[in-house]
């Protein structure tokens, strides 16, 4: 025979425990997704830094600014040369050399960008700093 007032307490307890476990699981999943996105941004940021450095090396090897790319109307150096999604834009703004490493997708949407500036065009000072 059932006791009065105790009917269904096990069901309510199990439901509450299920809700708590579900909330904890969703929180953990949210943390994992955020961490995954942040690591991707860090990877792209590091890649853009090295694209800008490679553009700097290309500039030193050429000894001059690259020709203007007719498609983008920018002075681009594609790295590697057959790439269409990773490049460095080199510009001279009032004597300061700017190297903008960029990763984009095939539609042209920029995924990541990093800019290195050599004040007064002095690359030796920049190399000493980094």
PyMOL commands that set and color helices and strands:
alter all, ss='L'
color gray80, all
select helices_A, chain A and resi 9-62+119-121+123-129
alter helices_A, ss='H'
color red, helices_A
select strands_A, chain A and resi 76-78+86-93+96-104+110-118
alter strands_A, ss='S'
color yellow, strands_A
deselect
rebuild
show_as cartoon
